[in-house]
Amino acid sequence: MSPNAPIFRPTEARIDLSAVAHNVRALGSLTPAATAFMAVVKADAYGHGAVAVARAAREAGASWFGVALVEEALELRQAGLSEPILVLGPTDPAAARAAVAADVRLALFDPDLAQALDAAARDLGRTARVHLKIDTGMGRVGVRPDRLAEFVEGVAGLQGIEVEGAFTHLATADEADLGFAQEQLGRFRECLPVLTDRGLRPRLVHAANTAGILALPESHLDLVRAGIGLYGIYPSDEVARPVRLEPVLTWATRVAFVKTVPGGTPLSYGRTHVTTGPRRIATLPVGYGDGYPRLLSNRGSVLVRGRRAPVKGRVCMDMILVDVTHVPEADVGDEVVLLGRQAGEEIPADELARLTGTIPYEITCNLGKRVPRRLEG
Ligand SMILES: *Cc1c(COP(=O)(O)O)cnc(C)c1O
């Protein structure tokens, strides 16, 4: 939808920016004062809106931004954010020049990217700043410790490149057993002399994601990379909760239609639910086309007038049906909360994740681009 198109639909995602600020301060309070705070705003800030979240995080003390793609970094630059930005994932060498021109730092673990960055930097008369990514146990991207010396020797000779950082990523910091995370940190520490012995002195050594911030103080180092916690969501049920995080997202709509149906009435595609007696059924103008998981068919519930109303029948692309028989006042135009709080009741992202066999990260990331974001706070 074009940015200036009029909005008629009542469905919206309210983004509480004061909650973002609270979460930055709460997570930051767990780390040493000298530790820098990176707000990870990849995937449009986990569905919340990257530019608005980045600005709010900056106001609250974040001094770095983390993204997954050069495109995401450029979006922040275009919005006027001038803080350092690190692309955490792999980058095609074809993007090297654009990254250097916008002073976007890249994760480096690929010799071809190193060559492309060096060439782009010389050509532009600038320095390409990079953070060496070391794979200590995630098995995803990064130089493996046994290949590190060779890789570092290749990079140390490139005049256009400044190795500003070195980092690793923890695979299990959100689990109750922190043994493997400690092992990863141990391997990471052993890698650092491989760099210094070859003349590289990265100013920023980092490892912690939100789970590391919450549960593993020894992972805090020079900088922490907070993603899910920024949005007021804990990474898992097992992770320590030393601070209270505030949910940022409220996903709401309004009742579009209400009817009373007799027993024996089938509801929605496939007739997977048939009423067992007279029921008041409300139609909501939102569906899987907006990111409301179809797996919530006959499983999810929503909040109407502060009460839970169960989803009946299959979630459609643009509509869902909920049973409001026990909320007799419920009527067309009433606010309905799909995710978030209403009148003391709450449907957290964790609940939708549990009911659909996923993690809350995926629930907020899937919030559709058809849902207008409204900034609050
Ligand atoms: C996404 C990401 C993070 C943030 O992780 P959360 O669990 O959301 O805090 C940190 N570091 C890297 C490398 C990432 O890819």
The ligand as an SDF file (V2000), in Angstrom:
LIG
                    3D

 15 15  0  0  0  0  0  0  0  0999 V2000
   19.1620  -11.7210   15.3200 C   0  0  0  0  0  0  0  0  0  0  0  0
   20.5010  -11.7010   15.9640 C   0  0  0  0  0  0  0  0  0  0  0  0
   20.6510  -11.1850   17.2640 C   0  0  0  0  0  0  0  0  0  0  0  0
   19.4760  -10.8020   18.1520 C   0  0  0  0  0  0  0  0  0  0  0  0
   18.9790  -11.9890   18.7400 O   0  0  0  0  0  0  0  0  0  0  0  0
   17.7860  -11.9390   19.8170 P   0  0  0  0  0  0  0  0  0  0  0  0
   17.6490  -13.3350   20.2810 O   0  0  0  0  0  0  0  0  0  0  0  0
   16.5800  -11.4790   19.0600 O   0  0  0  0  0  0  0  0  0  0  0  0
   18.1970  -10.9750   20.8640 O   0  0  0  0  0  0  0  0  0  0  0  0
   21.9400  -11.0600   17.7590 C   0  0  0  0  0  0  0  0  0  0  0  0
   23.0060  -11.4500   17.0260 N   0  0  0  0  0  0  0  0  0  0  0  0
   22.8920  -11.9780   15.7900 C   0  0  0  0  0  0  0  0  0  0  0  0
   24.1070  -12.3940   15.0520 C   0  0  0  0  0  0  0  0  0  0  0  0
   21.6420  -12.1340   15.2190 C   0  0  0  0  0  0  0  0  0  0  0  0
   21.5240  -12.6700   14.0030 O   0  0  0  0  0  0  0  0  0  0  0  0
  1  2  1  0
  2  3  1  0
  2 14  2  0
  3  4  1  0
  3 10  2  0
  4  5  1  0
  5  6  1  0
  6  7  2  0
  6  8  1  0
  6  9  1  0
 10 11  1  0
 11 12  2  0
 12 13  1  0
 12 14  1  0
 14 15  1  0
M  END
$$$$
